[in-house]
Structures are given as C-alpha cells and as structure tokens.
Amino acid sequence: MKMMTSSNLKKKDFVKAFWRTFSMGASWEFSKQLGVGYAYAMTPLLEKIFKDKPDKLKESLKRNTEFFNVSNFCSSSIMGITASMEEKYAVDDDFDPTTISSIKASLMGPLSAIGDSLMMSTWRIICTSIAAAFALKGNVLGPLLFILAYNIPCTLIRWYGLKYGYTMGVSFFDKLSSSDIIGKLSHYSSILGMIVIGAMTSSYVVMKTPVSFGKGGAKLSLQSDVFNQIIPGLLPLVATFIMYKLLKKGVSVGWIILGTFVLGVICSYFHLLSV
Amino acid sequence: MQTFLIFLVAIFGYAEYFLFGRGQTYRPIVMCAVTGLALGDFKAGIIIGAQMELAFIGVQEIGLSTPQDMVSASIIGTAIAIRTNGSFSTAIAFGLPISMLVLFVQNLVYILISPLFVQKCEDIAGKGETKKFSRWAFWGGTLLHFGPSIILVTVTFVLGNYFAKTIMSFIPKFVQDGLVIASGILPAFGFAMLLEMIMKKDVFPFFFVGFLMAAYLKIPIIGIAFFGVVIVAIMYFRDEQNKNNQKEEVSTDEDDDF
C-alpha cells in the first residue's frame, strides 16, 4: 500500500483495522448503533496517528463512538477516508474535527445503498436461489456455495474499500457516485433479482390439491388435469401475491406465519390441499 | 457431549455479529446444516436448512429492526426435527416459538443494559485508554449481547430433548399433515417479503420471465439465473447504445445549424 510520506500508518495497522471491522457488531446498541464498534475498528489506526498527541487521541476516540450505521463490510471504506482526515487533524491545529463527523454522516446513506440493497437484498438472494437447489437435495455444496459466493465480494470490498478510501480520500467516493455505478448496478441487479424470485416461486413453493370431480373414467383431477395443463404453479403464484398484498397492508409477519399454519391445518382436515 | 457441541454451534451462530462481520453465516441454510453436522445427521440438517431458508429468505436485518432470531430457530428447530425423525415442518413449529423467546430476552438486554454499557465505553474512550476500550467494546459487547442467547439456546436444547417426543405424540395426524402443508406454502411468504423490498413497476414483468421459465420449461434455477445474466447484459448494452445514439443525434443537429 502506498503511504503518504508523513504518515505513521503501516500496512500492518490497516490489516489490524481490517480484521477488527468483522467484530464491529459486538457492541451494537439501539441509539448509537455501530458507533462504539466503529471506534473499536479505528483504534489501531488512531493509536498510530495520534502517537505523540494524547489529548487529540482522547478527543478522536471519544468522537468516533458517535452514531454510525452502514452495512458492515462497507464501513471500511469510510474508515479509510476518515483515517486520512484524522491524519490532517493530527498535524494541523486549525483543522476542525467536526468536518470528519459530517463526512462520515454523509457517506453512510449512499454506502448503505450498496450494502443493503445491492448485496444483502439482491446478491444474497441470487446466492440463496442457487445454493438452495443443491441444499434441498442434501448436498453440502449448498451451504458452502452460499457462504463463499456471498463473502468473497464482500471481503474484497472490505479490504479494497479501506485501501482506496485511505489513499484517495473523499475523491474515491466522488468518483464512485459521479459515474452512477451504484445506481446502474442496483437497477440491473434488481432485474436479475426479480427473475430469480419468479423462478423460485414456481420451483420452491409446494402446494398441491387432491380435489377431483366425477368418478371413474370421467374423473377430473383439479391438480393434474387442470392446473398442471394450463398454468403449472398457479397455486404458488396466487399464494405469493396474496401474502404480498397482506404485507403491503401492514399485516405483521407473525400473524401471516400463524395464519399459514392455521390454513394448512384447515386444508389438511377438509382435504383441500395435500402433503 | 451433544450439549457441548450445540453450545459451540450457538457460539458459531451468533459469531455472525461479533466475529464474522455479517457474513450471513447466521442464516438457516448454514445454521441448520451445522446443527445437523453436530448431531450426526448432516444431510437432514442441510435439507431442513434449505427449506427454512426459503421461508425466511425475506427476513433481513437492516438497521434497527431485528424481526426474527434465525440462529435459535435454526438450531432448536433442526435439533428437535432430527430427534423426532421429523422434517422441516417440525423444525419450524418448534423453532419459531423458541426464537421468539430468545428475541424477547435479547431485546430486554438491548433496552435495559446496553445503554449503560455504551456509556461506559464512551467514558473509557474519553480517557484515551485504547487497550481497555478495545477489550470492553469486543469482549464486553460480545458477552453482554450474545452470552444470554447462547446459554438460552443450550438450555432449551437440553429441555427439548426431554419433552419434544412427548409433545409430538399428542399432536393428531391431520394437524401434523397441516404443518407439512403450511411449511410447503411458507416459501411463498419469503418471496412475498422479497417482492415487497425490491418491487418496482419497471422491473415487475421480469418476475414472470423467471416464473414462466420455471413453470413451463422446467429449467433449473441455476439455468434461469444464467439466462437472467444474459438478459441483463443485453439490456445493458442496448441502454449504452441508445445513450450513444442520442449523443450522436445531438451532435448532427448541431452540424445542421452550420
């Protein structure tokens, strides 16, 4: 890693801070969220930056426990950026440290867009859809693929975000947001996400009805003669959209799950749905 | 021995928060498999994990909300299912109530004790004691926030071993079938939650691209995901081309003015 000539920071300090970002969530709390965790992860860097300036170290460590929240693996990018600012603060007595706080706050939102919607909501689902196909057959590749596919990109972002955040400072983020990479990525990945959710609705929701009409040769089975011939997977499709509507109306998760169980038992008793 | 293994599994599960940097190892697809491995039925664990994952696929923690404690639901559910030779329906019927209890205890700690803990950490930070601060932030946070849940999971595992079989024998056949039916429908709930998160009008038709490919053509999910990548790539290049064409049009218009 290329260092500023005046910097005390060495690669091993960044490595330490990198590992600490994995443990940021230990001290999560409602009002400050990842605040204490952020200061914890920054500590190896701050110790070096303010080596001979104990007063500024106290101020900085305390200040860094302020409210902070961003998807865990994205936090290192902000740490890199603020580390370069803390270094300026260490040598320049006129530097106002509240700028660091406001930069931190302004970066949380956009970075959460990458972290939460792109990785957690979309990429995780694509990983799950593929992993579940293996896991449903009892294949150990399922969970393994899931962990690797999700964590490899996250870990790369975690390390290179720290590195480039530090070497490029705020300009790193300007570059990222001016090219609208994030917006495009979210758009295209939500399309991919929708395709996969549609496929999973058809493949993974299990609903079969044993209901049939007539007798003997004229027997008409609702499932195999009607649904499977016209729209296979009609029942799962309807169920998914009913649940979607309920969620939209604000019905709570607990009630929907309980309702599903009650419905299952009723349909089992009257032989409307079968195992 | 099994109790100790489950204790380790619980630590592994909650390490999601204090050691694995939200690497999603706390999700049922991982946790149920690990529980199965610990109890000697790896395959059953993996399968139950896949089914529970699909039911919970829409549950994710963003910021404040902790909607479900999936670690305890996975461990206790899988353990009881394996013990009673049951399946995913048993796992979710037992796992869900336990996880609500664990979530309740977690929230009590977060509301009553965590603010004091954070206050203490800040005081230490203000004195510039970096080593002490690090110890408090990591060990203090870990033990306070996850210790109770880890112990609770281990205790309910021991109790579950005693009572699960008895409880199961009291449940009539049609109710047990009903649970299986419900557990087949539950993934629909998971996907509905996902739709609620990412649904926008302009991407909605793509839901049916995936649905119809799976329903009529019976293409496996992996194949559909690859088709999806191709579709997105085509769209991307078309969008870029349109943009370039627009630019060219603008420039030719300018030429006409001369």
Chai-1 contact restraints between the chains, C-beta under 6 A:
chainA,res_idxA,chainB,res_idxB,connection_type,confidence,min_distance_angstrom,max_distance_angstrom,comment,restraint_id
A,F22,B,G21,contact,1.0,0.0,6.0,A-B,restraint_1
A,S23,B,F18,contact,1.0,0.0,6.0,A-B,restraint_2
A,S23,B,L19,contact,1.0,0.0,6.0,A-B,restraint_3
A,S23,B,F138,contact,1.0,0.0,6.0,A-B,restraint_4
A,G25,B,Y17,contact,1.0,0.0,6.0,A-B,restraint_5
A,G25,B,F18,contact,1.0,0.0,6.0,A-B,restraint_6
A,A26,B,F18,contact,1.0,0.0,6.0,A-B,restraint_7
A,A26,B,F138,contact,1.0,0.0,6.0,A-B,restraint_8
A,A26,B,G141,contact,1.0,0.0,6.0,A-B,restraint_9
A,A26,B,T142,contact,1.0,0.0,6.0,A-B,restraint_10
A,S27,B,A137,contact,1.0,0.0,6.0,A-B,restraint_11
A,S27,B,G141,contact,1.0,0.0,6.0,A-B,restraint_12
A,E29,B,S114,contact,1.0,0.0,6.0,A-B,restraint_13
A,E29,B,V118,contact,1.0,0.0,6.0,A-B,restraint_14
A,F30,B,Y110,contact,1.0,0.0,6.0,A-B,restraint_15
A,K32,B,V118,contact,1.0,0.0,6.0,A-B,restraint_16
A,V36,B,V118,contact,1.0,0.0,6.0,A-B,restraint_17
A,V36,B,C121,contact,1.0,0.0,6.0,A-B,restraint_18
A,V36,B,A137,contact,1.0,0.0,6.0,A-B,restraint_19
A,A39,B,A125,contact,1.0,0.0,6.0,A-B,restraint_20
A,Y40,B,A137,contact,1.0,0.0,6.0,A-B,restraint_21
A,T43,B,T130,contact,1.0,0.0,6.0,A-B,restraint_22
A,T43,B,S134,contact,1.0,0.0,6.0,A-B,restraint_23
A,E47,B,T130,contact,1.0,0.0,6.0,A-B,restraint_24
A,P54,B,G128,contact,1.0,0.0,6.0,A-B,restraint_25
A,L57,B,G128,contact,1.0,0.0,6.0,A-B,restraint_26
A,K58,B,G126,contact,1.0,0.0,6.0,A-B,restraint_27
A,K58,B,G128,contact,1.0,0.0,6.0,A-B,restraint_28
A,L61,B,A125,contact,1.0,0.0,6.0,A-B,restraint_29
A,L61,B,G128,contact,1.0,0.0,6.0,A-B,restraint_30
A,K62,B,A125,contact,1.0,0.0,6.0,A-B,restraint_31
A,K62,B,G126,contact,1.0,0.0,6.0,A-B,restraint_32
A,T65,B,E122,contact,1.0,0.0,6.0,A-B,restraint_33
A,T65,B,A125,contact,1.0,0.0,6.0,A-B,restraint_34
A,N69,B,G63,contact,1.0,0.0,6.0,A-B,restraint_35
A,N72,B,G21,contact,1.0,0.0,6.0,A-B,restraint_36
A,N72,B,R22,contact,1.0,0.0,6.0,A-B,restraint_37
A,D116,B,I62,contact,1.0,0.0,6.0,A-B,restraint_38
A,M120,B,Q60,contact,1.0,0.0,6.0,A-B,restraint_39
A,S121,B,M197,contact,1.0,0.0,6.0,A-B,restraint_40
A,S121,B,I198,contact,1.0,0.0,6.0,A-B,restraint_41
A,T128,B,I57,contact,1.0,0.0,6.0,A-B,restraint_42
A,S129,B,I221,contact,1.0,0.0,6.0,A-B,restraint_43
A,I130,B,I222,contact,1.0,0.0,6.0,A-B,restraint_44
A,I130,B,A225,contact,1.0,0.0,6.0,A-B,restraint_45
A,A132,B,A50,contact,1.0,0.0,6.0,A-B,restraint_46
A,A133,B,I221,contact,1.0,0.0,6.0,A-B,restraint_47
A,A135,B,I29,contact,1.0,0.0,6.0,A-B,restraint_48
A,A135,B,I46,contact,1.0,0.0,6.0,A-B,restraint_49
A,A135,B,A50,contact,1.0,0.0,6.0,A-B,restraint_50
A,L136,B,A50,contact,1.0,0.0,6.0,A-B,restraint_51
A,G138,B,K43,contact,1.0,0.0,6.0,A-B,restraint_52
A,G138,B,I46,contact,1.0,0.0,6.0,A-B,restraint_53
A,G138,B,I47,contact,1.0,0.0,6.0,A-B,restraint_54
A,G142,B,I46,contact,1.0,0.0,6.0,A-B,restraint_55
A,P143,B,I29,contact,1.0,0.0,6.0,A-B,restraint_56
A,P143,B,V30,contact,1.0,0.0,6.0,A-B,restraint_57
A,P143,B,A33,contact,1.0,0.0,6.0,A-B,restraint_58
A,F146,B,I29,contact,1.0,0.0,6.0,A-B,restraint_59
A,Y150,B,Q24,contact,1.0,0.0,6.0,A-B,restraint_60
A,N151,B,G23,contact,1.0,0.0,6.0,A-B,restraint_61
A,Y188,B,V232,contact,1.0,0.0,6.0,A-B,restraint_62
A,S190,B,I198,contact,1.0,0.0,6.0,A-B,restraint_63
A,S190,B,V203,contact,1.0,0.0,6.0,A-B,restraint_64
A,I191,B,V203,contact,1.0,0.0,6.0,A-B,restraint_65
A,I191,B,F206,contact,1.0,0.0,6.0,A-B,restraint_66
A,I191,B,V232,contact,1.0,0.0,6.0,A-B,restraint_67
A,L192,B,G228,contact,1.0,0.0,6.0,A-B,restraint_68
A,L192,B,V232,contact,1.0,0.0,6.0,A-B,restraint_69
A,G193,B,I198,contact,1.0,0.0,6.0,A-B,restraint_70
A,M194,B,V203,contact,1.0,0.0,6.0,A-B,restraint_71
A,M194,B,F206,contact,1.0,0.0,6.0,A-B,restraint_72
A,M194,B,F207,contact,1.0,0.0,6.0,A-B,restraint_73
A,I195,B,F206,contact,1.0,0.0,6.0,A-B,restraint_74
A,I195,B,V209,contact,1.0,0.0,6.0,A-B,restraint_75
A,I195,B,G210,contact,1.0,0.0,6.0,A-B,restraint_76
A,I195,B,G228,contact,1.0,0.0,6.0,A-B,restraint_77
A,V196,B,G210,contact,1.0,0.0,6.0,A-B,restraint_78
A,V196,B,A225,contact,1.0,0.0,6.0,A-B,restraint_79
A,I197,B,F191,contact,1.0,0.0,6.0,A-B,restraint_80
A,I197,B,L194,contact,1.0,0.0,6.0,A-B,restraint_81
A,G198,B,F207,contact,1.0,0.0,6.0,A-B,restraint_82
A,G198,B,F208,contact,1.0,0.0,6.0,A-B,restraint_83
A,G198,B,G210,contact,1.0,0.0,6.0,A-B,restraint_84
A,G198,B,F211,contact,1.0,0.0,6.0,A-B,restraint_85
A,A199,B,G210,contact,1.0,0.0,6.0,A-B,restraint_86
A,A199,B,A214,contact,1.0,0.0,6.0,A-B,restraint_87
A,A199,B,I221,contact,1.0,0.0,6.0,A-B,restraint_88
A,A199,B,I224,contact,1.0,0.0,6.0,A-B,restraint_89
A,T201,B,F191,contact,1.0,0.0,6.0,A-B,restraint_90
A,T201,B,F211,contact,1.0,0.0,6.0,A-B,restraint_91
A,S202,B,F211,contact,1.0,0.0,6.0,A-B,restraint_92
A,S202,B,A214,contact,1.0,0.0,6.0,A-B,restraint_93
A,S202,B,A215,contact,1.0,0.0,6.0,A-B,restraint_94
A,S203,B,A214,contact,1.0,0.0,6.0,A-B,restraint_95
A,Y204,B,L54,contact,1.0,0.0,6.0,A-B,restraint_96
A,Y204,B,P187,contact,1.0,0.0,6.0,A-B,restraint_97
A,V205,B,P187,contact,1.0,0.0,6.0,A-B,restraint_98
A,V205,B,A188,contact,1.0,0.0,6.0,A-B,restraint_99
A,V206,B,G184,contact,1.0,0.0,6.0,A-B,restraint_100
A,M207,B,I185,contact,1.0,0.0,6.0,A-B,restraint_101
A,P232,B,A215,contact,1.0,0.0,6.0,A-B,restraint_102
A,G233,B,A215,contact,1.0,0.0,6.0,A-B,restraint_103
A,P236,B,A188,contact,1.0,0.0,6.0,A-B,restraint_104
A,A239,B,I185,contact,1.0,0.0,6.0,A-B,restraint_105
A,A239,B,A188,contact,1.0,0.0,6.0,A-B,restraint_106
A,T240,B,A188,contact,1.0,0.0,6.0,A-B,restraint_107
A,T240,B,F191,contact,1.0,0.0,6.0,A-B,restraint_108
A,T240,B,A192,contact,1.0,0.0,6.0,A-B,restraint_109
A,M243,B,A188,contact,1.0,0.0,6.0,A-B,restraint_110
A,M243,B,F189,contact,1.0,0.0,6.0,A-B,restraint_111
A,M243,B,A192,contact,1.0,0.0,6.0,A-B,restraint_112
A,Y244,B,A192,contact,1.0,0.0,6.0,A-B,restraint_113
A,Y244,B,L195,contact,1.0,0.0,6.0,A-B,restraint_114
A,L247,B,A192,contact,1.0,0.0,6.0,A-B,restraint_115
A,L247,B,E196,contact,1.0,0.0,6.0,A-B,restraint_116
A,I256,B,F189,contact,1.0,0.0,6.0,A-B,restraint_117
A,T260,B,A182,contact,1.0,0.0,6.0,A-B,restraint_118
A,T260,B,I185,contact,1.0,0.0,6.0,A-B,restraint_119
A,T260,B,L186,contact,1.0,0.0,6.0,A-B,restraint_120
A,F261,B,A182,contact,1.0,0.0,6.0,A-B,restraint_121
A,G264,B,G178,contact,1.0,0.0,6.0,A-B,restraint_122
A,G264,B,I181,contact,1.0,0.0,6.0,A-B,restraint_123
A,G264,B,A182,contact,1.0,0.0,6.0,A-B,restraint_124
A,V265,B,V175,contact,1.0,0.0,6.0,A-B,restraint_125
A,V265,B,G178,contact,1.0,0.0,6.0,A-B,restraint_126
A,C267,B,I181,contact,1.0,0.0,6.0,A-B,restraint_127
A,S268,B,F174,contact,1.0,0.0,6.0,A-B,restraint_128
A,S268,B,D177,contact,1.0,0.0,6.0,A-B,restraint_129
A,S268,B,G178,contact,1.0,0.0,6.0,A-B,restraint_130
A,S268,B,I181,contact,1.0,0.0,6.0,A-B,restraint_131
A,Y269,B,F174,contact,1.0,0.0,6.0,A-B,restraint_132
A,L273,B,I181,contact,1.0,0.0,6.0,A-B,restraint_133
A,V275,B,D177,contact,1.0,0.0,6.0,A-B,restraint_134
A,V275,B,V180,contact,1.0,0.0,6.0,A-B,restraint_135
